[in-house]
Amino acid sequence: FAVSPVSRTLRRMGLPGEVRQKDGRPFVTDNGNLILDAAVPVLPDPAGLERELLAVPGVLGTGLFLNMADVVI
């Protein structure tokens, strides 16, 4: 139910997103949520963007995965 307002907010932030699709239909997570995929440019302040995104009602996670690993292979 939050897809439309979250999409509008992301567009206003310069991060237009689209609902992730699978087999031509919206992909629904195990928890019954939809995922909005947005192309993100180089981030000068990833932590700031994550805080801003998490403050949007309806956003449950960001996919930025900050401070989760010291090394990625």
N, C-alpha and C positions, 0 to 999 in steps of 0.2 A: 504494500500500500504506500510505501515511501518512495518508490522509484521515481515518480514524476517530480516531487519537490526536490529530491536529492539531485536528479538530473539537471533541474533548473539551477540549483545552487552551484553545481560543478561548472556548468556553462558560464555562469557569472564570474567564477573564479578563473576562467580561461582553460578549463579542463573538460571539454565536452566528452561525454562517455556514451557508450552503447551497451545495452543489456547483452551479456554473453549468451551466445546461441549454441545449441547442440541439436543436430538433425533438423535445423530449421525452426526450432522452438526455443523459448527462453530456458536456459539451464537453471535448474533449481538445486540448491545445495541440500545436504542431508538435513539441515535445520529448516528447510523450507524458504530459504532466502534467495534473492536474485543477486547477480554480480554485475556491477557496472565496470566495464573496462574503459580506461581513459589513457590516451597517449600523454605522457608526462615529459616535458623537456628536461634538460639538465637542471638539477635542483641545487641552487646555492644554499638553501636551508631546508634539508629534508625533514628535520625534526620539527621545524616550524610549520611546514606543510602538513605533516602528520597530525599535529595538534589542531590545526585549523580544520582538517577533514573530520577528525574524530568529534569535533564540536558540532558538526552538522547533524541535526536530528535524523535518525534513520541510517546513519553510517555505523556499521558494526566493526569494521576493520579496514585497513588501507592497502595491504599487500606490499608495503614498503619494507617490512621486516627489519626495522631498525634495532640496533643493539641486541641482535639475536645470535650473532656469530662473530668470531674474531677473524676467521678465514673462510672464504668460499672457494671451492675447487670446481 
